[in-house]
Amino acid sequence: MSDKFEHDAVISGAARSAVGRRLGRSALDLTVDAAVTAIVDAGLSRGDIDGICTYPGGSADVTFGYAGPPPQEVQDALRLNLTWFQGSAELPGQLGAVVAAAMAVSTGLCRHVLVYRTVTESSAQGGGGRAAVLGSEQAHSYGVWSAPYGGTSPVNWLAPVAMRHMYEFGTTREQLGQLAVTFRRHAALDPEAAVFTAPLTLDAYLAARMISTPLCLLDCDVPVDGSTALIVSTAAHAPNTPHGAVRIEAVGTAARGRLSWDQYADLTSMAAQGASDHLWSRTDLRPTDVDVAQLYDGFSILALVWLEALGFCGHGEAGPFLEGGANIALDGRLPLNTNGGQLSGGRLHGYGWLHEAVVQLRHAAGARQVLDAEVALVANGGGPIAGALLLTRHR
């Protein structure tokens, strides 16, 4: 056992199901599809899997395609014999399931954990659009208070964050729009998974319908159906992986300050700051060592907040960092959301980036491959929850 639990585990396999709009397939069907492929990708059989972990789990008080099948359903469908399982939403962001799996492996509870995240939000919406699933947003405690004033969606809750950043630091919509424009360019290089691949200009972004000022339609992620599965294994399995293992260098899970959509001490940083500080305290690597980053963009402003919280630029400096988009391009200072993120690739609730980080570190990303990628950072969550993982290419 190493000094840090992270080093006792690796990501040995990764896969995704079909991803698209209104696929009309059940959450369990998509999950099994991704899980079986991930198990093979890890060089394992179903008989080797002795753990399951997912976010948010079947007991989560959410519906409308947000929560995938609970662990017991997946265990039954795959006929697995488990020594440990967990499904929970009260974690440091969606990545908390990966952290829990690594801890379970480190403590010897299991050797190979199937971690999955499945959404069918696009099919759940059907032809009713976002209004068909607003009940899932209002279930949040903040939604109860904001709904009477028209704040029924997280885009309403995060628009003040964007507005505050613009007020305090002079950030412009043109700068924020570089995220959507650049991610669309990256999405075009991943046609199997991306939802939107047609070129996007900054003028088209600026002309898009306003949703909650200053966030427009193209600042919002795209609901899809799909599943992402990972296998978190004991580090001893790394040499046996057919496609290469990915090492978990460090995790960031800290909850500091008043975790709230609107009552955080600094509305321009949110929970991302605590998770980021914690991550860097658990490694000797620094932001300058990161070759590729996959940062949560449920709304564009969240990716901007993560850039600052993680130290890729100073607090309040993300606007100039994003100016022109060169810094976040595939050949830029920090290649960002290389599969198109959720703005163009679809809302897989951050797990699409875990898959993308593994592919990048395996040097198997094809036309969107970042040259000599050795270190990847994945961050999930916004508002009151946040979590981050630092991953490295296994040697």
C-alpha positions in Angstrom: 0.0 0.0 0.0 1.3 3.4 -1.0 1.4 6.6 1.2 -1.6 8.0 -0.7 -4.7 5.9 -1.4 -4.9 7.3 -4.9 -1.7 5.5 -6.0 -3.2 2.1 -5.0 -5.7 2.3 -7.9 -5.7 2.9 -11.6 -8.3 3.4 -14.3 -7.8 0.2 -16.3 -10.8 0.5 -18.6 -13.1 3.1 -20.1 -16.0 3.0 -22.6 -19.1 4.9 -23.6 -22.4 3.7 -25.0 -24.0 5.3 -28.0 -24.5 9.0 -27.2 -27.3 11.1 -28.8 -30.6 12.9 -28.7 -33.7 10.9 -27.8 -32.2 7.5 -28.4 -35.3 5.8 -26.9 -33.2 3.2 -25.1 -33.5 2.4 -21.4 -30.9 3.6 -18.9 -30.1 0.0 -18.1 -29.6 -0.9 -21.7 -27.1 2.0 -22.2 -25.4 1.2 -18.9 -24.9 -2.5 -19.8 -23.6 -1.5 -23.2 -20.9 0.8 -21.7 -20.1 -1.5 -18.8 -19.5 -4.6 -20.9 -17.2 -2.7 -23.3 -15.3 -1.1 -20.4 -14.7 -4.5 -18.8 -13.2 -5.9 -22.0 -11.2 -2.7 -22.4 -9.6 -3.4 -19.0 -8.7 -6.9 -20.0 -11.1 -8.4 -17.6 -14.2 -10.6 -17.5 -17.4 -10.0 -15.7 -16.3 -12.6 -13.1 -13.4 -10.2 -12.2 -15.7 -7.3 -11.2 -16.2 -7.3 -7.5 -17.4 -3.7 -6.9 -19.9 -1.2 -8.3 -20.1 2.5 -7.7 -22.3 5.2 -9.3 -23.6 8.7 -9.0 -26.3 9.6 -7.9 -27.7 6.1 -7.2 -31.2 4.8 -7.2 -32.2 6.4 -3.9 -31.6 9.9 -5.2 -34.8 12.0 -5.2 -34.5 12.9 -8.8 -36.1 11.5 -12.0 -36.6 12.9 -15.5 -33.7 10.9 -16.9 -31.1 12.4 -14.5 -30.4 9.3 -12.5 -29.3 6.1 -14.1 -30.0 2.6 -12.8 -29.1 1.8 -9.2 -26.1 -0.6 -8.6 -28.4 -3.5 -7.7 -30.1 -3.4 -11.2 -26.7 -3.4 -12.9 -25.4 -6.1 -10.7 -28.4 -8.3 -11.6 -28.2 -7.5 -15.3 -24.5 -8.4 -15.5 -24.8 -11.3 -13.0 -21.9 -10.0 -10.9 -20.8 -11.2 -7.4 -19.8 -8.1 -5.4 -17.9 -7.5 -2.2 -18.7 -3.8 -2.2 -21.1 -1.4 -3.9 -22.3 2.2 -3.5 -24.7 4.6 -5.1 -24.9 8.1 -3.7 -25.5 11.7 -4.6 -24.1 13.3 -1.4 -20.5 13.3 -2.6 -18.0 16.0 -3.7 -19.5 16.2 -7.2 -20.1 13.5 -9.7 -16.4 12.4 -9.5 -17.0 11.3 -5.9 -18.0 7.9 -7.2 -14.5 7.5 -8.7 -12.9 8.6 -5.5 -15.0 6.1 -3.5 -14.0 3.3 -5.8 -10.3 4.1 -5.5 -10.7 4.1 -1.7 -12.5 0.8 -1.8 -9.7 -0.7 -3.8 -7.0 0.8 -1.6 -8.6 -0.7 1.6 -8.8 -4.1 0.0 -12.7 -4.2 -0.1 -12.4 -5.1 -3.8 -10.0 -5.3 -6.8 -12.0 -4.1 -9.8 -14.8 -1.6 -9.5 -17.3 -0.8 -12.3 -18.0 3.0 -12.1 -20.8 4.3 -14.3 -22.9 7.4 -14.9 -25.9 7.2 -17.1 -28.4 9.9 -18.3 -31.5 9.7 -20.5 -32.5 13.3 -20.1 -33.0 13.9 -23.8 -35.6 11.1 -24.1 -37.2 12.2 -20.8 -37.8 15.7 -22.3 -39.4 14.3 -25.4 -41.0 17.1 -27.3 -41.7 19.1 -24.2 -38.3 20.8 -24.1 -36.7 21.9 -20.8 -40.0 22.6 -19.3 -40.7 18.8 -19.2 -37.9 18.3 -16.6 -38.0 21.4 -14.5 -39.4 19.4 -11.6 -36.0 17.8 -11.1 -34.3 21.2 -10.8 -36.9 22.6 -8.4 -36.3 19.6 -6.1 -33.0 21.3 -5.1 -33.3 23.3 -1.9 -32.4 26.5 -3.7 -34.9 25.9 -6.4 -37.7 25.9 -3.9 -36.9 29.5 -3.0 -36.1 30.8 -6.5 -38.9 29.2 -8.4 -41.6 31.7 -7.3 -39.4 34.4 -8.9 -38.9 32.5 -12.2 -35.6 31.0 -11.2 -36.5 27.4 -12.1 -33.2 26.2 -13.6 -29.5 26.3 -12.8 -29.0 28.7 -15.7 -30.9 31.2 -13.7 -28.9 30.5 -10.6 -25.5 30.8 -12.4 -26.3 33.8 -14.5 -25.6 36.1 -11.5 -22.1 34.4 -11.2 -21.4 35.4 -14.8 -22.8 38.9 -14.3 -20.7 39.3 -11.1 -17.5 38.2 -12.9 -18.2 40.7 -15.7 -18.9 43.5 -13.2 -15.8 42.8 -11.0 -13.2 42.0 -13.7 -14.5 43.4 -16.9 -15.0 40.0 -18.5 -16.9 40.2 -21.8 -19.4 38.0 -23.6 -16.9 37.8 -26.5 -14.3 36.3 -24.1 -16.8 33.8 -22.6 -18.0 32.9 -26.0 -14.6 31.5 -26.9 -15.4 28.5 -24.8 -18.4 27.6 -26.9 -16.6 28.4 -30.2 -13.5 26.4 -29.4 -15.4 23.4 -27.9 -17.5 23.2 -31.1 -14.2 23.0 -33.1 -13.1 20.1 -30.9 -16.4 18.4 -31.1 -16.1 18.2 -34.9 -13.1 15.9 -34.4 -15.2 13.4 -32.3 -18.2 12.8 -34.6 -19.1 9.5 -33.0 -20.0 11.2 -29.7 -20.6 14.8 -30.4 -24.1 16.2 -30.8 -23.2 19.5 -32.6 -20.3 19.5 -35.0 -21.1 22.3 -37.5 -18.7 25.2 -37.2 -19.7 27.9 -34.8 -18.6 31.5 -35.2 -18.3 34.1 -32.4 -20.9 36.2 -34.3 -23.3 33.3 -34.2 -22.7 32.8 -30.5 -23.4 36.5 -29.8 -26.6 36.4 -31.8 -28.0 33.3 -30.1 -31.2 33.6 -28.0 -30.6 34.9 -24.5 -31.7 32.5 -21.8 -30.7 34.2 -18.6 -28.6 37.3 -19.0 -25.7 37.2 -19.7 -25.9 33.5 -20.6 -27.4 32.6 -24.0 -28.5 29.3 -25.5 -25.0 28.4 -26.6 -23.7 28.9 -23.0 -25.9 25.9 -21.9 -25.1 22.2 -22.2 -27.1 19.8 -24.5 -29.3 17.1 -22.9 -28.5 13.7 -24.3 -28.9 10.0 -23.7 -25.8 8.0 -22.9 -23.7 6.1 -20.4 -20.0 6.2 -19.5 -18.3 3.3 -17.7 -14.9 3.1 -16.1 -13.1 0.2 -14.4 -11.1 1.3 -11.3 -8.6 -1.5 -10.5 -5.8 -2.3 -8.1 -2.6 -0.8 -9.4 -1.1 -4.3 -9.6 -3.4 -4.9 -12.6 -1.8 -2.0 -14.6 0.7 -4.1 -16.5 -2.0 -6.5 -17.6 -4.3 -3.9 -19.3 -4.4 -4.3 -23.1 -4.7 -0.6 -23.8 -2.8 1.0 -20.9 -3.8 2.1 -17.5 -4.2 5.6 -16.2 -2.8 6.5 -12.8 -4.8 8.5 -10.3 -2.3 11.1 -9.0 -4.5 13.1 -6.7 -8.1 14.0 -5.8 -9.7 17.2 -4.7 -12.8 16.8 -2.5 -12.7 19.6 0.1 -15.9 21.4 1.1 -15.0 24.8 2.4 -16.9 28.0 3.1 -20.7 28.3 2.9 -21.6 25.9 0.1 -24.6 27.4 -1.7 -25.8 28.5 -5.1 -26.0 32.1 -3.9 -24.5 32.5 -0.4 -20.9 31.5 -1.1 -18.4 34.1 0.2 -17.1 34.9 -3.3 -19.7 34.4 -5.9 -17.0 34.3 -8.6 -15.3 31.2 -7.3 -17.9 28.9 -5.6 -17.1 25.4 -4.3 -14.5 24.9 -7.1 -12.0 26.8 -5.0 -12.0 24.4 -2.1 -11.7 21.3 -4.3 -8.9 22.9 -6.3 -6.9 23.9 -3.3 -7.2 20.4 -1.9 -6.2 18.7 -5.1 -2.9 20.6 -5.4 -2.2 19.9 -1.7 -2.1 16.2 -2.5 0.5 16.3 -5.3 3.9 17.7 -6.2 2.6 18.5 -9.7 1.6 22.1 -10.5 -0.9 23.6 -12.9 1.9 24.2 -15.4 2.4 20.4 -15.6 -1.1 19.7 -16.9 -1.1 18.9 -20.6 -4.9 18.7 -21.1 -7.9 19.7 -19.0 -11.5 18.6 -19.1 -13.4 21.2 -17.0 -17.1 21.1 -16.2 -19.2 23.2 -18.6 -22.8 22.5 -17.7 -22.8 26.2 -18.4 -19.9 28.1 -19.9 -19.3 30.2 -16.8 -18.5 27.1 -14.8 -15.5 26.3 -17.0 -14.3 29.9 -16.6 -14.6 29.6 -12.8 -12.7 26.3 -12.8 -9.8 27.8 -14.9 -9.2 30.4 -12.1 -9.8 28.1 -9.2 -7.3 25.5 -10.5 -4.7 28.2 -11.0 -4.4 28.0 -14.8 -4.8 31.8 -14.6 -5.2 34.3 -11.8 -8.5 35.1 -10.1 -10.3 37.5 -12.3 -8.0 36.8 -15.2 -9.9 34.2 -17.1 -11.4 36.7 -19.6 -8.0 37.7 -21.0 -6.9 34.1 -20.8 -9.8 33.1 -23.1 -9.4 36.1 -25.4 -9.2 34.8 -29.0 -9.4 31.2 -27.9 -5.7 30.4 -28.7 -4.8 29.3 -25.1 -7.5 26.6 -25.0 -7.1 25.2 -28.5 -5.6 21.7 -29.1 -2.2 23.2 -29.7 -2.6 25.9 -27.1 -1.2 26.5 -23.6 -4.0 24.5 -22.0 -6.0 22.3 -24.5 -9.5 22.3 -22.9 -12.5 20.0 -23.3 -11.0 18.2 -26.2 -14.1 16.2 -27.1 -16.4 19.2 -27.3 -17.4 19.3 -23.7 -21.1 19.3 -22.8 -21.8 22.5 -24.8 -21.3 20.5 -28.1 -20.7 16.9 -27.0 -23.7 16.5 -24.8 -24.5 16.5 -21.1 -23.0 13.2 -19.8 -22.7 15.0 -16.4 -18.9 15.2 -16.6 -18.2 11.5 -17.2 -17.6 12.0 -20.9 -14.5 13.9 -19.8 -13.2 11.0 -17.7 -13.5 8.9 -20.8 -11.8 11.6 -22.9 -9.0 12.0 -20.3 -8.3 8.3 -20.5 -8.2 8.3 -24.3 -5.9 11.3 -24.3 -3.5 9.8 -21.9 -3.5 6.6 -23.9 -2.6 8.7 -27.0 -5.6 7.2 -28.8 -7.7 10.4 -29.5 -6.9 10.5 -33.2 -7.3 13.9 -34.8 -8.0 15.6 -31.5 -5.0 14.1 -29.7 -3.0 16.5 -27.6 0.7 16.0 -28.4 2.6 14.0 -25.8 -0.2 14.2 -23.2 1.1 12.9 -19.9 -1.0 14.7 -17.3 -4.8 15.3 -17.4 -7.1 17.2 -15.1 -10.8 16.5 -14.8 -13.1 18.7 -12.8 -16.9 18.3 -12.2 -19.6 20.3 -10.5 -20.6 23.8 -10.0 -22.4 26.0 -7.5 -22.4 24.2 -4.1 -20.6 21.0 -5.1 -17.2 20.3 -6.8 -14.6 17.6 -7.2 -11.5 17.1 -9.2 -9.1 14.4 -10.3 -5.5 14.6 -11.5 -4.6 11.7 -13.8 -1.3 10.7 -15.3 -0.2 8.3 -18.1 1.0 5.1 -16.5 4.6 4.2 -17.0 
